[in-house]
Amino acid sequence: MDLKLDSVDHKVLVDVTKLAQKRGLKGKLGGWKEFLNSHDKKFGDSVSDPSKRSTETLAAFLKTFSNKDDLKFFDNIMRHHSNQNMVEKLKDNSHESPEQRLVEATLQHPLYPLDYSFSSIDEGWVIINVKKKGKVMRSTAMMALDCEMVLCEDGTEALVKVCVVDHNLEVKLNELVNPNKAVADYRTEITGVSSQDLEAVTCTLANIQKSMKRLLYNGAILVGHSLHNDLHAMKIDYVRVIDTSYIFQSPDWSIHRRPSLNTLCKSVLGYEVRQKGAPHNCLDDACAAMKLALAKIKNGVDKQFTLVEEPVPEGELAKLLIHKIQSAVNIKTLHKLVPGDFTIELKPNRNGKGDKYSALAIFKNPQEARDAYEKVQGNELQDSFGRPQKLVTFQLSTGTSSNLFVRKMATNEPHNTIPTQKRALEDEAAVNVSKKSKTDPKAEESDTLKGSKVKTEPKSEEDAPKDSTNTDTPSNEIEALNQRLKQNDLELESLREQLKQKDFEITMLHKMVASLKKKKNK
């Protein structure tokens, strides 16, 4: 396998070289710095920043690699960049077919760069390129996709079922998939899949990827609801997509809110895709996504639909989301910070990486959850959906400071409900906490995060965290003031991040308005 580097953009070569550095990859002349010392004896590695080096030097470095896995990794990254460039070109053009206009609507959505820029592209990913632009623009073929995922013991999610239908609702793919990992929770009540269902299954992720490449070979448009979750589970990068959670966005909703598939089916198609409490049916959901796209085309791409909001289920209101938790903070500590009698359900980390995790505190009823939230000691904030949350700052047994968020599952307004996202508990609020506070991974707070549900005993009063503001001595008062200052700093950082996000939204909305004006003039 040879890398074609002659026409690759300098920025792409810089990104590939930086990733090679990060992974510690070495070619025939060693790693990046070793290569510079032999390739450029005048300057050596004194200027090791890849962005400061010429295109020729970067290409020469990458050409020293011959390992098949390394070359495949580089090729994947370059294909990903090629797809992203195609996204930008698609955004700048207006096309006649309503199908392509829905692709553009998906690409123009403010959340697209956040959801579809897969930062975890690595081994095992398949990047499906869109090569012949003219042919792509003419193609109106559509395929609708839906997947089911299970929670594995390593904290990641694995694909267990895939369904694909065409615009006639003819089934093109309907397969169970062997996760080839130890499964912690099959989520049978959601996925409808049990361990017995997978006992004789030999279909693998690689088999599914080959099938998808075949279905999308001629530039077919891939349709789905929160489709980025499905693409991530299948480890496929593809740009010609229609996301039904984007294209029906109600004008009076926050740009961050996504209508659930059930909400869209009730509002647009006049039926519920599933009965309350019933598990997901992968095939039904794929068909529903296709029907929604076809309804949008039939009624006019620009037609607005009035969405019937779903109330948050009673069971969801009996929960509090605890998120942005440092990995060194264990379940016992969570019980000290959140009052009441509850069980903990850990949320999976999709990538199996990162130094933070999330959990749900599950109470007996909504009233207990509300009472517990009111007693949580922290700064009152809101997430980007308008849901109340508190920023809690505390000290670990090592003396280091840490923080987390405790959030309600719905807004305080009785009718302003938040639909749950597909296949998993809701994502963490889009508020970034300052990374100044660091924890000691060797401390006794460390905890192994395996499995999905952990039952713990209610805490006693003596286990409750000490309130550093209730002090008598001057030194303690100073410490309390310092803690308050740190808490204020974190709150300011959180507000800055929210302002950045709002600025981003405004910029994207301006672009959308400019694009619509351009289309209108044409």
Secondary structure, DSSP 8 states (H G I E B T S, - for coil): -----TT--HHHHHHHHHHHHHHT--BTTBSHHHHHHHH-TTTTTTT--GGGS-HHHHHHHHTT---HHHHHHHHHHHHHHHHHHHHHHHHT---SSHHHHHHHHHHHSTTHHHHH--TT--TT-EE-----HHHHHH---EEEEEEEEEEETTS-EEEEEEEEEETT--EEEEEE----S-EEE--HHHH---TGGGTT----HHHHHHHHHHHTTT--EEEETTHHHHHHHHTEE---EEEHHHHT--TTS-TT----HHHHIIIIISS-SS-TT----HHHHHHHHHHHHHHHHHH-TT-----------HHHHTEEEEEEEETT--HHHHHHHS-SS-EEEE---TTS--SEEEEEEE-SSHHHHHHHHHH--SEEEE-TTS-EEEEEEEE-TTS-EEEEEEEESS-SSTT------TTSS----S----TT----TTSTT-----SSEE------GGGS---TTS--SHHHHHHHHHHHHHHHHHHHHHHHHHHHHHHHHHHHHHHHHHHHHHHHH-
